[in-house]
Amino acid sequence: MGRRKSSTFTEVELEFMQVIWAAGEVSTDHVLEVLKGRGRNLSDGSIRKVLSILVKKGHLTRRREGRAFLYKPKIHEGQANRKMVQDLVKRAFGGSTALMVAALFDSKSLNERDLKEIKRLIAKHEKEEEQ
């Protein structure tokens, strides 16, 4: 049985997308240099393969400039983040956002600053819902 095609990102794809979102439009050389600066030594062929996969999945567009391609995101980072969270809620928590939040609280990884920000976001959301 083959793997299910995912519209969300693998760890490597997300790393590439973060580089592209930060730059807006990139060449393979740019991706190579940024990842190299992060301690990731990937070959030019590996970079091209991941970029090609992201194009096929519909996350990037590419255009030819001279002999090279430039890659640009088709999806904004915020949209992608929301989609990944929705996928996580659906797959790991049976669609229950409350269970996901409970797991986050149970993980003990929240600090006081995080809790304060979450409370602020909830209050903002409630205020928007009233309008």
C-alpha positions as CSV (number, residue, x, y, z in Angstrom):
1,M,0.0,0.0,0.0
2,G,1.5,3.4,-1.0
3,R,1.8,6.4,1.1
4,R,-1.1,8.8,1.2
5,K,-0.3,12.1,-0.6
6,S,-0.2,14.9,1.9
7,S,-1.1,18.5,1.1
8,T,0.9,19.5,4.2
9,F,4.6,19.7,4.4
10,T,7.3,17.2,5.4
11,E,9.9,18.6,7.7
12,V,12.3,19.2,4.9
13,E,9.7,20.8,2.7
14,L,8.7,23.2,5.5
15,E,12.3,24.1,6.0
16,F,12.5,25.0,2.3
17,M,9.2,26.9,2.4
18,Q,10.4,29.0,5.4
19,V,13.5,30.0,3.4
20,I,11.3,31.0,0.4
21,W,8.7,32.8,2.5
22,A,11.5,34.9,4.1
23,A,13.0,35.8,0.7
24,G,9.8,36.1,-1.4
25,E,11.5,34.6,-4.5
26,V,14.6,32.4,-4.6
27,S,17.0,30.6,-6.9
28,T,18.3,27.2,-6.0
29,D,21.6,28.8,-5.2
30,H,19.9,31.0,-2.6
31,V,18.2,28.0,-0.9
32,L,21.5,26.1,-1.0
33,E,23.4,29.0,0.7
34,V,20.7,29.6,3.4
35,L,20.5,26.0,4.3
36,K,24.3,25.7,4.3
37,G,24.4,28.6,6.8
38,R,22.0,26.5,9.0
39,G,24.4,23.5,8.9
40,R,22.5,21.6,6.2
41,N,24.8,20.5,3.4
42,L,22.5,19.4,0.6
43,S,23.6,18.8,-3.0
44,D,22.3,21.0,-5.8
45,G,20.3,18.0,-7.1
46,S,18.6,17.5,-3.7
47,I,17.6,21.1,-3.6
48,R,16.2,20.9,-7.1
49,K,14.3,17.7,-6.3
50,V,12.6,19.2,-3.2
51,L,11.7,22.4,-5.1
52,S,10.3,20.3,-7.9
53,I,8.1,18.4,-5.4
54,L,6.9,21.7,-3.9
55,V,6.0,22.9,-7.4
56,K,4.1,19.6,-8.1
57,K,2.2,19.9,-4.8
58,G,1.1,23.4,-5.9
59,H,3.0,25.2,-3.1
60,L,5.4,27.0,-5.4
61,T,5.5,28.6,-8.9
62,R,8.6,28.8,-10.9
63,R,9.8,31.0,-13.8
64,R,12.8,30.8,-15.9
65,E,15.4,33.6,-15.7
66,G,18.3,33.0,-18.0
67,R,19.4,29.4,-17.5
68,A,18.0,29.2,-13.9
69,F,14.6,29.0,-12.3
70,L,13.2,31.3,-9.7
71,Y,10.7,29.9,-7.2
72,K,8.0,31.9,-5.5
73,P,5.4,30.7,-2.9
74,K,1.8,30.2,-4.1
75,I,0.5,30.0,-0.5
76,H,1.2,32.5,2.2
77,E,2.9,31.3,5.4
78,G,-0.2,32.1,7.6
79,Q,-2.4,30.0,5.3
80,A,0.0,27.1,5.4
81,N,0.3,27.3,9.2
82,R,-3.5,27.2,9.5
83,K,-3.8,24.3,7.2
84,M,-1.1,22.3,9.1
85,V,-2.9,23.0,12.4
86,Q,-6.2,21.9,10.9
87,D,-4.6,18.7,9.7
88,L,-3.1,18.1,13.1
89,V,-6.4,18.6,14.8
90,K,-8.1,16.3,12.4
91,R,-5.6,13.5,12.4
92,A,-4.3,13.5,16.0
93,F,-7.3,14.8,17.9
94,G,-10.3,13.5,16.0
95,G,-11.2,17.0,14.9
96,S,-11.4,18.3,18.5
97,T,-9.6,21.6,19.0
98,A,-10.4,21.4,22.7
99,L,-8.5,18.1,23.0
100,M,-5.5,19.6,21.2
101,V,-5.4,22.6,23.6
102,A,-5.8,20.2,26.5
103,A,-2.8,18.3,25.2
104,L,-0.8,21.5,24.9
105,F,-1.6,22.4,28.5
106,D,-0.8,18.9,29.7
107,S,2.6,19.0,28.0
108,K,3.8,21.7,30.5
109,S,5.6,23.5,27.7
110,L,3.7,26.7,28.2
111,N,5.3,29.5,30.1
112,E,3.6,32.5,31.8
113,R,4.2,34.7,28.7
114,D,2.5,32.1,26.4
115,L,-0.5,31.8,28.8
116,K,-0.9,35.6,28.8
117,E,-0.8,35.8,25.0
118,I,-3.3,32.9,24.7
119,K,-5.7,34.7,27.1
120,R,-5.3,37.9,25.0
121,L,-6.0,36.0,21.8
122,I,-9.1,34.4,23.3
123,A,-10.4,37.7,24.5
124,K,-9.8,39.2,21.1
125,H,-11.6,36.3,19.4
126,E,-14.6,36.6,21.7
127,K,-14.8,40.3,21.1
128,E,-14.7,39.8,17.3
129,E,-17.4,37.1,17.6
130,E,-19.7,39.6,19.3
131,Q,-19.5,42.0,16.5
